[in-house]
């Protein structure tokens, strides 16, 4: 039973008991007076009935007001708890998005390191697989959970950039595999340059995403007390 229901029931019961006790205590005197004054008994009964109704209503209304106040407090606490849980969920999603952005940048850094040290075609194939795998992880992230349309656009750019890079690198690997010697001059240099270009853009997008989240947090904190 709700906290605001018990006080109302208890108050109404208490009022009834008090009124009944008063009525019983004064009943002998009232009966004696009514016997000496013909026709007065009905008036006395009516007055006591009205008094009982008014007294019961007044006490019950007071208890009902208290119950409404308790219910309002419970509703307010529930709203605050819900809002707090939602803020934690949104912040968690933002943190995951930044973690994925960091993953994309770190994958490109490691790929550029591999391709800068006289890579073989097998190295190039491994780099393509790793970047393609990272891109799939980014695609699996549900960007609809981000609380900003701009954040969705920025995050989507990572998968797009990695997808374009994979296509370019795969073409170079395929050309190297078709070469009679299984290798092309400046094979690693060309792939490394493509990776470096994509890396710089991804770093810029990561910075944009972090700044956007910081701006949103600042806005939320500024308006936190408006509600």
N, C-alpha and C positions, 0 to 999 in steps of 0.2 A: 504494500500500500504506500502511495506517495507521502512524502513528509508533510505536504500541505493539506492532506485529507484527514489525517489523524487529529490535528488541532480542531478542525471544524466539527468533527463528530464528538470529540470530548467536550467542546464548548457547548454544543447544543444539548448534550446529555446533562451537563452540569447545570445549565439554566433551567432545564425542566425540573431537576431535583430541588433546586432552590425555591422555585415558584411553588412547587407542590408542598414543600415544608412550610412556607409562609401561609399558604392557603389553609393547611391543616391546623396550624397554631391559632389562626384567627377565626377558624370556623365556629367554635362554641359561642364566642362573643357576637359574631355576626348573626347566628341563628337566634340567640336570645333577643337581640335588638329587633330582628325581623318579626319575631312572634308578637312583640309589643306594638308593632306598626304594620297593620294589614296592608298588603299589596307591595310592601317594600322588598320582599324576598327576591322577586324577579329582577328588580333593578340592581340589587346587590350582586346577584349572580351574573348579570350582564356586565357590570363594571369589572368584577374580578376576571371574567372571561377576556374582556378587552385588554386589561392590564397584563394578563398572562400572555396574550398574543403579542402585545407590544414588547414586553420584556424578552420573550423568546426571540422575536425578530431582531431586536437591538443586539443581543449577545451573539446571535448567529451571524449577523452582518459583520460584527467586529471580528469574529473568528474567520469569516470568509475573506475579509480584507487582509488579515494576516496570512491566510493560505495563498491568496493571490500574490502577495509580496514574496512569499517563499518560492512560489512557482516561477515568478519573474527572475528571481536570483538564480534558480536552477537553469532556466533557459539561457540566461546570460553566460553562466559558467560553461554550459554545453557549447554555445557559439564560440566562446574563446578557445575552448579545447579543440574544436573542429578546425578553427582557423590556424591554430598552432600546428596541428598535425599536417595541414595542407602546406604550410610554409616549410616544414621539414621535408615533405615529399618533393616539393618544387626545388628546394636547395639540393637535395640528393640527386635529382635529375640533372641539374646544372653541373654538379661535380662530376657525374659520369660523362657528360658531354665534353667537358674539359679534358678528362682522362683519355677519351678517345682521340681528341685533337692532339694531345701529347703523344699518343701511340703512333699516329700518322707521321708526326714530325720525327720521332725517334726511329721509325722504320726507314724513312728516307735518309736520315743521317747514316745509319748503318749500311744502307745500300750504296750510298755515295762512297763510303770508306772502302767497301769491297771492290767497286768498279774503278777506284783510283789506283789500284795496285796490280797492274797487268792481269786483268781478269781473263779467264777462259770462257768459252761459250757455256760451259756448265755453270760457271759463276753467274753469267747473265741469266740463264734459265732459272737459277735459284732465286735471284733477285726478283724476277718477274713473278714467280710463285708467291714469294713473301709479300710483295706489294699487293698482288691480287687478293691474297688472304686477308690482309689488313683492310682493303677496300670492302670486302664482304662483311667484315665485322662492323664497319661504319654503316653499311646498308641495313644491317640487322637492328641497329639502334632505332627505337621508335621516336622519331623527331616530333611526332604529334604531342608528346608529353612535355615538350619545351613550351614555356609560357609566353613566347614571343614569336611573331611571324618572321621578324628579322633574324632571330636566333636560328630558326629553322632553315632559312636561306643560307646563312653563313655555314652552318653545320653541313648542309647538303653539298656545299662546294668541295669539301674534303673528298668525298666519294667521287665526285665528278673529276677532280684533278688527278686522283690516283687512277681512275679508269682510263683517262686520256694517256697518262704516262705508261700504263701497262700496254696499251695498244702500240705506242711508239716503240717501246723496248722490245716487244714481241716481234715486231717487224724486223728490227735489227738482229735479233737472235735467229730468226728464220733465214735472213740473208746470209748470216755467218754459217749456218748449217748447210746452206746450198753451195757455199764456196768449196772449191776442190780441196783446199787444205783445212776446211772446217774452221776457218778463222778469217777475219777481215782486218786490214790495217786500221789502226786507231779505233778499234772496236770498243774498248773500254772508255776512251776519251769521249766519244760521241754519247754513249749511254750515261756517263757520269755527268755530262753537261745538262742532259735532259732532266736527270734526277735533281741536280742542283737548282735548276730553274723552278721545278715544282716545289722543292723544299722551301725556297724563299717565299713563294706565294702561300704555302701552307702555314709558314710561320706568321705571315701577315694576317691570315684569316684567324689563326689562333689568338693573336693579339686583339683582333676585332671582337671575337667572341668573349674574351675575358673582360674587355672594356664594357661591352654591352651588359654583361651580367652585373658588373660593378655599378653601372648607371642605374640598372633596374633595382638593385638592392638599395641604393641611395634614395631613389624615388620612393620605394616602399617604406623605408625607415622615416622619411620626411612626412609621409601621409599615414603613418601607423596610428596616430591618435585621432584621425579625422572621424572614424566610426564611433 
